[in-house]
């Protein structure tokens, strides 16, 4: 079947080229020479599902792909409007679809027309939909397509609540609610004069039984400042928030918004800021981890230290994959610091009990220290002795001739490190310099 095949060589690297090729009348195509690695293949044919495949690219030669069988597409039509029923033109609609079988994921990206309408084609029966527009709360829906029509369930609705599966309907009607705004004034604590703000950090938080505040989900949103001292920033989920306000020459100052059960304006916040010279210490809680780094008993002159948070268990569509194998996610890097003359200092944004501190020395594998706890306002001392590395070697049997030079073995830990090594023509492999860990 004629169509367009899109190739991205060395999948996962953003700087690799993309090739567009038109298949002939018999549906056959051939790519230009590709570098060794992996290629992502998308085939687009009107009225057919759009498969996305990931295939290995071996050394110089010619390889024949298995036949790609296309199936009729599942079209999705819809309209996007605001809470007043007015259409939202140029809203972004992103879709990710998946099915059981050889097709892994399919993507599509469209924008709504002047009447808020959109159409998606080439998707499978299971789809996740993201819809966004400026100054509106985005939607994240999971869709299921059957002969009766489309059923949907918001992953998280505009008011922060989950919903059950709804429908069926022949088309989608999506309503984006406007964001709400937090507004207030920042003034000098002594003179009462307005203060020009440089940054506002907005965080969600939890309260422990003893009243201690634990911050999470911190963001630095774009905020409006029509005049010095007057600020306005958006929020999308009904909650209470912790704000950290920063201004040149002033101590960082915190404020709390009142809790709200629905999206509504939050105003009347007054933040009194003290100049640096008039306060002995900052009013905002700050945590840090600092210490020395040694290797084989000697001080390390240069290295990198990172602070990672454990990422929640993902769903099947977002699971971490390396060389076709599902692995534990590396989590998110929250802060980094350079090791200079054997010492480092990490700024920790909030307290928790399961931070991961990661160290990487030039020419050596990364290693991690898990379950590092830090309390409110704590400056923790953590001296790191880089451990001696070990090795794992072995032999694989039964490798198909077509994969003789393209097979990899992946070793990964249960807290996010992963390493890969090639398998030789005789089936042997070896990991060198693996840090101590529970490795799978």
N, C-alpha and C positions, 0 to 999 in steps of 0.2 A: 504494500500500500504506500503510495507516495506521501511524503510528509517531511517535516523539518526535524533533524536530530541535532541537539545542542550538546556539545562536549565541553567539560571543564577539566582540564588535565590537572593531576596532582590535587585531588579533592581536599579541601580544607585550607588551602593557601590562597589568600585573596588576590595575589598578584599574578596568578596563572591565567593564560589566555582562554578565550571562549571561541569555539568554532561553530558556525552554522552551516549545515550541509543539507541539501535537498535530495531526498531519496528518488530513485528512478521509478519507472512505471511498475517494476516488479517489487518495489519496496526495498531495494538494496542500496547500501551506501558504504563509503570507505572514508576513513579519516586521514588527515595528513599525519606525518610522523609525530608521535606523542612521547614526552619524556617518561622515564620509568617512574611508576607511582600508582596512583589510582585516578580513574576518570569518572566523572558524574555524567550520566547520559539522560537527557530528557527528549522525548519524542512528542511532537505536537502535530496532531491531525484533527481538522474540524470534525466535531461530533463524536470524537473518541476520547477516552480517558487519557490523561497525560502521565505516563509512567516516569518514575525517576529511579535509575539504577546506578549502582556503584560497582565498577569492575576494575580488576587489577590491570596494569599496563607493564608488560615485561620488557626484557632487553630487545634489541633490534630484531625485527622479524614481522610476521603477519599473523594475526590471530582472528579466528572466526567466532563471533558472538553467537550465543544461542538465539533462536528465533524469538523476536519480541512480538507477543500476541496482544493486540489492542482489543479493548472492550468498549461498548457504547458508554458515553460519558453520562454523568449525573449532573445535569444543569441545576443551578441555584439562582433564582431571581429574587430581587428584593428592593425595598425602598428604605432610605434612612431619613428620619425627620427629628426635629427637636421636641421638647416636651409640650410645645404649643401647637404641634402638628405642622410646622413649617418645614419644607424639605431642606436638607443640608447638602448643597453641592460641594464637590471636591473632597468629600469625606474619604478616608483611606479604608479600604476593605482588603484584609490579608487573610488567606486561607491556607490551611495545611491539612492534607488528607492522607489517610493511610488505610491499607487493607492487608489481610493475611495473604501470604504468598510471596512471590519474588519481588513485587513492587514494594519499595520501602516507604518513601514519602513523596508527595506531590505538593507543589506550591503554586499559588496564583496571587497576583496583586492587581487590584483595579481601584478606580476612584469613581465616585458617584457623578452622574451628569447634573445638569442644571435643575432637574426635578427630583434629585436625590435618589435616582434609580441606579441599580447596578446589576450585572449578570456575571456569573462564574461558570466556567465550562471546563470539562476535562477532569472533574474530581471524582473520587470514589464514593462509597456509601457512608464512610465515617469521616467527618470533617470538623476541624476546629477553626473558628472564625474570630478575627480581631477587627473591630471597627473603631476608628478614632477620628476626631475633628478638633480643631483648636478651641480651647476653652469649654470643652465638653468632656464628660466622664466616658471613657472608652468602654466598649462591651467586649466580653470574652465568652463566646458561646461554643458549645459542642453540639454538632448536628448529626442526625441520623436520617438517611434517605431510604424510603421503602415505596412500594406501590401505592400506598395511601397518601404519600406526600412527605413533607419535611417535619421532623420532630426536633425540638431543641431544648437545651437546658443551659442557663447561664452558669459558667464556672464561678463567677461572682458578679452579682447584679449591681446596678448603679447605687443602691443603698447599702452595699456591703454584704448582703445576704445571699446565700445559695438558693437555687430554685430546683424543683423537680422537673422531669421531662415533660414538655408541653407540645401541643399540636395534635394531629397533623394539620398542615396547611400547604396549599400549592405554592405559595411564595412567602417570603419573610417580610415582616414589618418591624423595623428596628427603631427604637426611640433612644436618642442620646440626650441625657439630661445635662444641663449647664452645670459647670463647676460652681462651688460656693467660694466665698472669699473671707479670709481672716484679715482684719484691718486694725490699725492702732497707731500710737505715737511713741517715738523714742525721744526722751529729753534728758538733758544734763541733770544729774541728781542734785547738784548744788544750785545752779543758776536757773534751772527750768527752761533753758533755751533748747530748741530742737537740735537733734544730732543727725548728721548724714550717715546712713547705714551703708556698709560695704557688702554684707552678706547676711542671709538668714538661713539657718538650718532647721528644718522641720522634722521631728521624729515622733513616731508612735511610742508608747511606753506601757509597761506593766508595773503594778505596785505589788511588792511583796507584803506578807502579813505584817511585817514590822514597819511598813510605810516606805521602805526604800524603793526608789524609782529605777527601773531597768529599761534603758532606751533600746529601740530596735527600729528597723526600717527607715533610717535617717536619709533625708534627701535635701538638696539645695535647690529649691524651685526658683524659677524666675519670679522676681517680685517687682511690684510697681512702687515708685517713690515720686509722687508728683511734686512734693516739696520736702525739704529737709525735715526729718522727724516723722513724716506721715508715710506709712507703708501699707501695702496690700498684697497678699499672696494667696494663691488658690489652694483648695483642698478638694479631694474627690470622694472620700469615704467618711461617713459620719462617725466621729470619735472625739476624743480629747487629745491634744497634741502638746508636745514640749517644743518650744522655740528657743534657739540660741541666736542672739543678735550680736553682730560684730561691727565695730566702727574704728577708724583710725584714731589712735590716741586714747581709746577707752578699753576698759576691761570687757571681755565677753560677758554678756548678761543673759540670764534665762527667764523665760515666762511660760505660763501654762494657759491653754485655752480652756474654756468651760466645756464639759461634755455635751454633745448634741446627738439626738436620735435620728435626725434626718438632715439632709443638706440644707443649710440656711446660713445667712450672713452671721459672722461672728465679729463683733466690733467692740470698741470701748477699751481695748487693751492699752495700758500705759506702762512703758518700760523706762525705769530710771537708771541711767548709765553713769558709772563713775570713771573718772579719768585714771589713767595708769598711775600717775604720781600720787593720787589721793587714796589708793587702796593698797594694802599690804599684799593681798593675794586675790586671785580671780574669784568671782562669785560662782562660776560654773564648774561643776565636777569634771575633773580630768584624771585619766588613768594612763599609766605607761608600763612598759616592760623593758628593762634594760639590764645589761650585764656584759660579760666577756665571752669571746669565742676562742677556743683552743683546738688544736689538731695535733695528735701525737705528742701532747704535753707542751707544745709551743704555741705562742700567741699568733692568731691569724691576722695577717696584715690587711687583707681585703677579702670581702665576701658580701653576700646579700642575705638579709633576713626578711621574712615575710610573715604577716599575720593572716591566717585563713579562718574562715568560719565554715562549719560543717553544713553542707547543702542538704536540704530535705530530700527524701526519696522521690525521684521524679516518676512521672507516668511513662507508659511505654513509648509514646511519641518523642519524649525528651530525654530518654535514657542516654548515658554516656557510652560511646562505642569507640573501640580502638581495634583496627584490623579485623573488623567484622565481629568482634567479641564485646559483649556488654561488660563494662567495668564500673568500679566505684567512681563517682564524680570527684574531681579535685576540689570542689567547693569554690568559694569566692575569696579573692585576695582583698582584704580590707585596708591594709597598710603595709608599707615596705620601708626598709632602712638599710643603708650601707654600713658595713663593718669597716671602721677606720681605726687602725692601730690597735686592733683586738677588741674594740668595744662597739656597742650598738645601742640604739634607743628607739623603741616602737611606740607611737602614740596609739592608744587603744580607745576607740570611740565610746564604748559602753561596756558595762560589766557583764560577765557570763562565766559559766563553769567549764566550757568545752572548747576554748580557743585552741587552734593549732599553730605552733610556731615552726616555721620552715627555714632551713639553712641550706645555702648552696655555695660551695667553694669552687673556684676555677679548676676545671679538669676533674671534678669529682661529682658523684651523684648527689641529688638532693636528699636530705633527711628531715624527719619531722619529730616534734615533741607534741604529744597529744594531751588533751584534757588539762590545758593550762587554765586555771581559774584566776579571776581578778575581781576584786570588790570595788565598790564605789570609792573614788578618790585614792585608790591604792597605786603606789609606785613599786611594782614588783621587781625583785632582783632575780634574774634567771641567767646563770652562767652555763654556757653550752660547751660541752666537750664533744667535738665531732667524733662519732664512733668509727671503729674499724669496719671496713666493708668486707662482705663475703662474696661468694660466687655460686651460681647454680648452672649446671651443665646437664645435657641429656641427649637423647637420640629419638627422632620420630620415625615411625615406620608407616608404610602404606601411602606415601604422598604420590598423588597422580603426576604423571610426567608433565602435564601442562602447568603444574604448580611448582615444579622442581626448583625454580629460582625466584619464586614470588611468595614463599611461605614465611610468616613471621610468628614468633612466640611472644606472648604478652605476659608480663608479670606485674601484678598490681596489689597494692595493700588495701586494707579495709578502711583506711582514712584518706585515700585519694591519690597516692603516688602511683604512677605506672611507668613501666619501661618496656621496650620492645627490642628484639634482636632477630636477625635473619637466620634462617635455617639453611645450612650448607647443602650442596648437591648430594652428599651422603646421608643427609638427615640429621646431622649433628648441630647442636646449638649451645651457646654459652652466654650467660649473663655475668659480667664482671662488675665489681664495685657496687654490689647491691647493699644498701644500708640495712641494718637489723630491722625486721618488721614481721608481722604475720602476713605472708605473701601467698596469693592464690595464682 
